[in-house]
């Protein structure tokens, strides 16, 4: 939808995924869309370099989240919400509720 505005489909997907889940890591986003991890990581680094995202190491995983100090985050997230609300049903799957962490060991089901 906004591929032209964000520069690439990968950037659009990364931003929409982060909008939906607030934080994520590269492999998680890549798996949701069947994209190469390197392509997602490139976008994440670019967005962090531009000040929209911040990252931190959690164990051996770099987790990205929105930069609370950026004045552009709130307006961008409003735009992303409109995009999510108007996505065709066949494109909504990666943004629908999914399990964010593994089940507790030994838990049934």
C-alpha positions as CSV (number, residue, x, y, z in Angstrom):
1,X,0.0,0.0,0.0
2,X,2.6,2.5,1.0
3,X,5.6,0.9,-0.6
4,X,6.4,4.0,-2.6
5,X,6.3,6.2,0.5
6,X,8.5,3.9,2.6
7,X,11.0,3.1,-0.2
8,X,10.4,-0.7,-0.3
9,X,7.9,-3.4,0.5
10,X,10.3,-4.7,3.2
11,X,10.3,-1.3,5.0
12,X,6.5,-1.2,4.9
13,X,6.3,-4.7,6.3
14,X,8.8,-4.0,9.1
15,X,7.0,-0.8,10.1
16,X,3.6,-2.4,10.1
17,X,4.8,-5.4,12.1
18,X,6.4,-3.2,14.7
19,X,3.3,-1.0,14.9
20,X,1.2,-4.1,15.5
21,X,3.5,-5.7,18.1
22,X,5.5,-2.7,19.5
23,X,8.8,-4.7,19.5
24,X,10.3,-7.5,17.5
25,X,13.5,-9.0,16.3
26,X,14.7,-9.6,12.7
27,X,14.2,-13.3,12.5
28,X,10.7,-13.0,13.8
29,X,9.7,-10.5,11.2
30,X,11.4,-12.4,8.4
31,X,9.5,-15.6,9.4
32,X,6.2,-13.8,9.4
33,X,6.6,-12.8,5.8
34,X,8.9,-15.5,4.4
35,X,11.5,-12.9,3.7
36,X,15.3,-13.2,4.0
37,X,16.5,-12.2,7.5
38,X,19.3,-10.0,6.0
39,X,16.7,-7.9,4.2
40,X,14.7,-7.3,7.4
41,X,17.9,-6.6,9.4
42,X,18.9,-4.0,6.8
43,X,15.6,-2.2,7.2
44,X,15.8,-2.4,10.9
45,X,19.3,-0.9,11.0
46,X,18.2,1.8,8.5
47,X,15.2,2.7,10.7
48,X,17.3,2.8,13.8
49,X,19.9,4.9,12.1
50,X,17.1,7.4,11.2
51,X,16.0,7.6,14.8
52,X,12.6,5.9,14.5
53,X,13.7,2.7,16.3
54,X,16.0,1.8,19.2
55,X,17.4,-1.6,19.9
56,X,18.8,-3.5,22.8
57,X,20.4,-6.9,23.2
58,X,18.2,-9.5,25.0
59,X,20.5,-12.4,25.5
60,X,21.9,-13.0,22.0
61,X,19.0,-11.4,20.2
62,X,18.7,-7.7,19.2
63,X,15.2,-6.5,19.9
64,X,13.9,-3.4,18.2
65,X,11.2,-1.0,19.5
66,X,9.9,2.4,18.8
67,X,12.1,5.3,19.9
68,X,10.1,7.2,22.6
69,X,12.2,10.3,22.0
70,X,11.4,10.7,18.3
71,X,8.8,13.3,17.5
72,X,8.0,11.4,14.3
73,X,6.9,8.1,15.9
74,X,3.4,9.1,17.0
75,X,2.3,10.6,13.6
76,X,3.9,7.6,11.8
77,X,2.0,5.1,14.0
78,X,-1.3,6.9,13.3
79,X,-0.6,6.5,9.6
80,X,0.3,2.8,10.1
81,X,-2.9,2.2,12.0
82,X,-4.9,3.5,9.1
83,X,-2.9,1.3,6.7
84,X,-3.6,-1.8,8.9
85,X,-7.3,-1.1,9.1
86,X,-7.5,-0.9,5.3
87,X,-5.4,-3.9,4.4
88,X,-7.1,-6.5,2.2
89,X,-8.0,-9.6,4.2
90,X,-5.5,-11.8,2.4
91,X,-2.6,-9.5,3.6
92,X,-3.7,-9.4,7.3
93,X,-2.3,-12.8,8.4
94,X,1.1,-11.6,9.6
95,X,-0.5,-8.8,11.7
96,X,-3.2,-11.0,13.4
97,X,-2.6,-12.1,17.0
98,X,0.1,-14.7,17.2
99,X,1.9,-16.3,20.1
100,X,4.8,-14.0,21.1
101,X,6.8,-16.5,23.2
102,X,7.1,-20.2,23.6
103,X,4.8,-22.2,25.9
104,X,6.0,-23.0,29.3
105,X,7.9,-26.4,29.4
106,X,5.6,-29.3,30.2
107,X,2.4,-27.3,29.4
108,X,-0.2,-29.3,27.4
109,X,-1.5,-28.2,24.1
